[in-house]
Amino acid sequence: MAPPSTTTSLLVLVLTATAAVSTLPTGAAASPPPPKVPPPPCAAPPSVAAFLLARCATTLYRATCYDTLIPYGCAFGTNPVRLARTATDVGAAQLRALSALAKDAVARGQPQQGVAYYALRDCASTVSSAARLSKQSAAELARLDAAGGNATVTQVRWAISNAQTWLSAAMSNEVTCAEGLAPWGGASAAAKALVDGAVAAMQSTSVALTMVNGMPR
């Protein structure tokens, strides 16, 4: 997990990026496609909803936490490990969609656009890295979930440490993308869509990190 000073710095950067986005004109930007993680075909029972509400109360983005995770309540139940895994899976899917959007924006851009084009290219690179880190975290938690009660204390702590490190790095990359593109959002619909998507992805990654932090050791 990132040290307190780093976490505080990241939150300041995110708030700055979010404020910049709010001042941009709406334009005709297309929103990033929704995460391709189909919810299981059942409604979460009240006990699961209450469990999720309590866990989401520990996050910085309670509404985002509950709204994005409740469709998967049947997958995690009241299991904190499976909840962390689900949150990471959802965030990873969101980053995959955002990475595809960023790569498409770069492909459609032109170097003659100058600084704005290179900001798009840098964003595509950082989002791709964030997607890879989130995927690694999801895979680590999937292995831990599969081990179940057979996982040793050392294995559990190792998996949690890895996921914390990778998700923290993914958040840093998401903030870098949003900050780098925020000045160009008013002139570029693609840039604004990416800023919006990066801020949304950062919130989901933050939720996933909080769920990992809450896993039993």
N, C-alpha and C positions, 0 to 999 in steps of 0.2 A: 504493500500500500504506500502511496506517496506520502512523504512527511508533511506535517501541518503547513509549513511555509509554502510548499509547492502546491498543495490543495487550495490554499487561500489565493495564491497567485492565479491559478487556473480559473477559479470562480470569478475573480475580478476581470480576467480576460473575456470570459463568457458573457458577463453582464455588459461589458463594453461592446462586444460583437452583437448581442441581442438588441441593445439600444440603437446601434447603427442600422440594423435591419428595420427596426420600427419606423425609421425616418425615410425609408426608401419608398418611391412610388410603387404601386402594385404592378403596373405594366401588364404584359401578357405572358408572364413566365409560367411555364408548366411546373406543377408540383412534382417532387420526386415520387416515383411509383411506390405503392405500399409494400411493406415487407411481404415476401412470399413464404409465409409460414401459416398454412391453413390451420384454423382452430379445430380441436377435436369435436366430434359431433355430439356434444352434450352440454348442458348448462351446469355451471359449478353450483354445488349445494351451498346453503347458507353458512355452514361451518368453514368452507373454503373461502367464501367471500369475506367472512370476518377475519380469517387468518391473513388474507392478502391485505385487507384494510390496515390491520395492525402493523404489518411489515412495511407497507407503503408510507405509513406515518413516520417512519424513520428516515425517509428519503427527502431530498430537496425538492422533488417534483412529484408530489403525491397524486395529482390528477393524472399525469402522464403514466405514472407507475400503475395505478389501478386500471385505467382505461386500456392500456396496451397489454396487460397481463391477464385480466379476468377472462378473456376468451379462451385461455389455455388452462383454466383452473382445474379441469379434469386431468390434465397431464401432471400437475405438481401436487394437487391435493393440499395437505398440510405439512408436506415434507420440505424443509428449508433448503436441502441440497438440490432437489428437483426444481424448486422455485428459482434458485440462483442460476441453475442450468437453463431454465426456460427464459429468464430475463436476458441471459447472455445470448441465447439463440435468436431471440427477437431483435436484439441490438445488432447482431451480426447480419441478419437478413436485411435490416434497414441500411446498414453500411454497404452491403453488396449492391443494393439498388442505387444508393447514392454514388457509389464508385462508377457504376455503369453510366449514370447521368453525367458525371464529371468527364469521363472519357469521351462521351459523345459530344460534349461542349467543346472539348479540345479539338476533336476531329473536325468540327464545323468552324472553328476559329481560324484566324490568320495571324502569322507572326507580325504582319504589318500593323496590327492593332496595338502593338507596343506593350506597355507595362500591363495592361488589362489582360492581354493574351497570356503573358507569362505568369500572371497571378492565377489564371485558370489552370494552367499547366501544373503549377506548384500545388494547387488545391487537389487536382486529380491524383498527384503523387502521394500527398499526405493522407487523403481519404483511402486510397488503395492500401497504404500501410496500416491504417486504422482497421480496415476490414480484415486484413490478414491477422492482426493481433487479436481482434475479437473472435475470429474463427479458432485461433489457437486456444483461447480461453474456453470457448464452448467445448472444444474437443477434450480439454483437460477435465472439465467438470463432467462431461459425458463418461469418461473413464472412471471417475470417482463414483458417479451414480451407479455404474454397472458393477463396481466392486461391492457396493452396499456395505453390509456389516462386516465383510471380510477385509475392508481397508484398515490398515494400521494407522495409529495416531500420526506417525511420521508421514505416511502417504497423504493423509488428509491435510496436514499442515503444509506439505510441499505443494499440493494442488491449489490450496487457497493462496499461498504466496505467489505462485506463478500467475494465477488468474488476476490477482490484485495488481501485479506488476504490469501485465499486458493490458488490462483494461485502463489503468492509469495512463499508460503510454498512448492508447487509442484516444482517450479524451484529449490529451495534449495535441494530437494531430488534428482532431476535429476542430478544436479552438483555433489552431493555426490556419486552417482552411477558412473558417468564418472571418477571422480578423483580416486575412490577406485579401479577401474578396469584398468585404464590406464597403470600401470606398468606391467600388465599381458597380455596385448594385443598381444605382440610379440610372446608369447608362446601358446596362446589359441585363436583359431578362434572364439569360443563362446564369450570370453571376448571382443575381438575387435568388434564383431557385436553389442554387448551391449553398448560399449562405443560410437560407431557411432550413434546408435539409441538414446542413452540418450542425446547426444549433439543435434541431430536433434529435439528431443522432447522438449528440453529446448528452442530452437529457436522458435518453435511453441507456447509454453507456454508464452514466452516473447512477442510474437506478440499479443496473446490473452489478456495479461495483459495491453498492450498499448491500445488496442481497448476498454477495460473496462475503462481505465483512461480517454479516450476521450468521454465517454458517457455523454450526457447532464444531469445535476443535476436537 
